[in-house]
Amino acid sequence: MGNVVQRQTRGALRFQLFRKMAGLELLSDQGYRLDGRKATELRKFQARMGVFAQADGSAYLEQGNTKALAVVYGPHEVRGARSRIRHDRAVINCQYSMATFSTAERKRRPHGDRKSTEMSLHLKQTFEAAVMTQLYPRSQIDIYVKILQSDGGNYSVCVNAATLAVIDAGIPMRDYVCACTVGFVDETPLADLCYAEEGGGVSSLALALLPRGGQIALLQMDARLHQDHLEALIEAAMTACKGVSKVLDQVVRQHLQEASVPSAE
Amino acid sequence: MEEMAWCLARDLSTRPLSPGILFSFSCSTAHFPTAGEETTFYCVVHSIVDGLYLSREPSSNVSANLIFIHHCRLILLLLHLHLHLHLHLHLLFLVLSFQQNIQFLIVQPISSSMSETSSSNCFSWAAAAAPARENKSSRPHIQPLSSFICRGRVERGGRTPLSNCERDFLLKAIEEKKRLDGRQTYDYRKMKITFGTDYGCCFVDLGKTRVMAQVSGELVAPKENRPNEGIMFFNIELSPMASPAFEQGRQSELSVKLNRQLERCLRNSKCIDTESLCVVSGEKVWQIRVDVHMLNHDGNLMDAASIAAITALCHFKRPDVGIQGDEVTVYSPEERDPIPLSIYHMPISVSFSFFQQGTYLLVDPCEREERVMDGLLMIAMNKHREICSIQSSGGIMLLKEQVMRCSKIASVKVSEITELISKALENDKRARKAGGRCGFAESMPQERITALKTDETSVEMTDASERANDIVENAEVPPQTVSSPVVPAPGVGQVGQGLQNNWGLEEEEDGDVVDISDSEEEEVKCSIQFQPEGGRNVKTKTEKMKARTP
């Protein structure tokens, strides 16, 4: 079979040389990344719950420069197609969209294209595993997530924001759903990738985890990675997710404290 | 009015109902819906169900008691109490069908005067009435009632819902490590790869799943941010030809999922050198388009599609291009030989299906197994053991060990499949060089009936045949002679003795009367003791063994 060219190693070497020449050193010799973080450090985490009064639950989350807004309506009666009613559980309806101003080039079609639909399906799948839908038969829970600024790790930030919004809505879940995107560069896993790191041909793995039981709700990986490195990458992702869960927990408790202080007076 | 209806209903429930009776009762008519009428209807349905359940004989073998409640003019309370509609509902047929395992409640409005909203309301109301019964622990079998209704509504698009029996059977078989077609847990179905007459056309048969991929190329302007790279475009078509569940035109969730997975598997892994597809930087590049058509859906479309796509890409040859200054000439295949694409590696996807919350795992699920699975894990790898893509779908919770195990299995399978693809490509190349006829028509086997013979399905029979051998050895020889009739008592005749009952029933006492038929008039005396008649010898087991050995 003559047309399968073994140019893999040459191509990889060429690419690394190009990167070094262009100054895009994703991991320096001292162990610092492009934005000065270490390999296992997460980006700066800022979150606010209950940002909208109209919605049942809402949350705004910033992870580094990626900003996401999540809104939850429900559980309420199933609207639209009556055929979607499940007799024993709630139906979860997710919609993912990116604002047109969220990327460097203006996005022509914020929702309805294949990537957004795929992302919506993934979000739906993640939350169907985590939310206790058996408690609300014949009803529907809507989760809407919008990316206001995209700087890498879109899926993970969406999942974290949606978790906070679901908790704000008071819908019971099995555990926090924490997500993180990790990449593999120079034999080292990098936690919480930013846009420059994601686009550089780095193999990235997005993982949604329920930390207490160590159960993976969603696992998604693109780009080539040798099988031997897979375990290390998943381990790094799980550790990063556990870190995210601690932060989320802190945010929720702080919000509850703030909310209860006026009633205490 | 309400009390009348209530009494009528109660009366009906206490009377024993025998099968096949048609009774009709009607309540009086139109009032504004009030809370009183709601309770009436509820009680009526309640008592009907009660009565019908009580009427069933506990040990009866009747398979279906069909009772039609005819001409019910019931006022169904609308769930939305703010709708004060003056409804006069005619001819509501309530068909309650009781079967041994499956029970379902169908509500069919007959008269056209019943509006759409009211019918859907009564439908949902009746369905709501059913789960209310779940609270009574004595009637667990009514639970499937509502589930069937809802399932009947959900499964649109021509696909029949899977019955509970089939679902349970499949799950149980998987628990015992048995699959429908006799495969082992990690086995793939028989795979066959054939090519069409054009370069870039490929058919893949994975068991009964059939998929066709066609690659074509044309010169277009490149993308602005990548001026010296060619463009790859992937498209999966799910036509209704493949399965009645696919609707034409509508982009269903499955279609989006498959498309995205194929894109991620082939494009993001950079299996093709796109820079070699550039003709004039910034102006003209090759756009390679891969169209995958599903021809028959028997499970595991993703694997078949990925194999078809990468094989078609390996098989494809693009026309040669010549550049002279500003002119670009595309040579036809007759003028210059077409050039194959430069492919770095071949990513192949392997699908794992999970059952019973991740306890059981199957590779290459067929269509039935896909219907009962909890979720799917797709791992795309190449033969150099590099993982190109992983995607979990379906809402299952995985553990890290499961993912690692699946990746190990996938690497083994991928190397086997890559072998097969290389061999198929080799064969095709040889056939074309030798000038033989190749193409889709030639790849179809000529099915002439020369003998009435079916393929032996590979089903694991070892334990079944052992058991069969045991039974054959332990069985007694049946009576050879036909004996003359005997009259033990006037009016009773007896010819011979019955065969000894060896089904292993332990509760039988000697000489008891066993009721084996529906009707109560017949009584069959079934004597357990085998009495030899007319000096026949009952051979013992050891004697029989001695007789068998020559």
Chai-1 contact restraints between the chains, C-beta under 6 A:
chainA,res_idxA,chainB,res_idxB,connection_type,confidence,min_distance_angstrom,max_distance_angstrom,comment,restraint_id
A,M1,B,S422,contact,1.0,0.0,6.0,A-B,restraint_1
A,M1,B,L425,contact,1.0,0.0,6.0,A-B,restraint_2
A,N3,B,P340,contact,1.0,0.0,6.0,A-B,restraint_3
A,N3,B,I343,contact,1.0,0.0,6.0,A-B,restraint_4
A,V4,B,I343,contact,1.0,0.0,6.0,A-B,restraint_5
A,V5,B,S342,contact,1.0,0.0,6.0,A-B,restraint_6
A,R7,B,Y344,contact,1.0,0.0,6.0,A-B,restraint_7
A,Q8,B,Y344,contact,1.0,0.0,6.0,A-B,restraint_8
A,S83,B,R153,contact,1.0,0.0,6.0,A-B,restraint_9
A,S83,B,V154,contact,1.0,0.0,6.0,A-B,restraint_10
A,H87,B,S146,contact,1.0,0.0,6.0,A-B,restraint_11
A,H87,B,S147,contact,1.0,0.0,6.0,A-B,restraint_12
A,H87,B,C150,contact,1.0,0.0,6.0,A-B,restraint_13
A,R114,B,V256,contact,1.0,0.0,6.0,A-B,restraint_14
A,R114,B,R260,contact,1.0,0.0,6.0,A-B,restraint_15
A,T117,B,V256,contact,1.0,0.0,6.0,A-B,restraint_16
A,E118,B,V256,contact,1.0,0.0,6.0,A-B,restraint_17
A,E118,B,R260,contact,1.0,0.0,6.0,A-B,restraint_18
A,Q125,B,G395,contact,1.0,0.0,6.0,A-B,restraint_19
A,E128,B,G395,contact,1.0,0.0,6.0,A-B,restraint_20
A,A129,B,G395,contact,1.0,0.0,6.0,A-B,restraint_21
A,A129,B,M397,contact,1.0,0.0,6.0,A-B,restraint_22
A,Q215,B,M397,contact,1.0,0.0,6.0,A-B,restraint_23
A,I216,B,L398,contact,1.0,0.0,6.0,A-B,restraint_24
A,L218,B,S392,contact,1.0,0.0,6.0,A-B,restraint_25
A,L219,B,I390,contact,1.0,0.0,6.0,A-B,restraint_26
A,L219,B,S392,contact,1.0,0.0,6.0,A-B,restraint_27
A,Q220,B,Q391,contact,1.0,0.0,6.0,A-B,restraint_28
A,M221,B,I390,contact,1.0,0.0,6.0,A-B,restraint_29
A,D222,B,R264,contact,1.0,0.0,6.0,A-B,restraint_30
A,D222,B,N268,contact,1.0,0.0,6.0,A-B,restraint_31
A,D222,B,S389,contact,1.0,0.0,6.0,A-B,restraint_32
A,A223,B,N268,contact,1.0,0.0,6.0,A-B,restraint_33
A,R224,B,S269,contact,1.0,0.0,6.0,A-B,restraint_34
A,R224,B,E386,contact,1.0,0.0,6.0,A-B,restraint_35
A,R224,B,C388,contact,1.0,0.0,6.0,A-B,restraint_36
A,L225,B,I387,contact,1.0,0.0,6.0,A-B,restraint_37
A,H226,B,E386,contact,1.0,0.0,6.0,A-B,restraint_38
A,Q227,B,R385,contact,1.0,0.0,6.0,A-B,restraint_39
A,Q227,B,I387,contact,1.0,0.0,6.0,A-B,restraint_40
A,Q227,B,S407,contact,1.0,0.0,6.0,A-B,restraint_41
A,L230,B,S407,contact,1.0,0.0,6.0,A-B,restraint_42
A,E231,B,M404,contact,1.0,0.0,6.0,A-B,restraint_43
A,I234,B,K400,contact,1.0,0.0,6.0,A-B,restraint_44
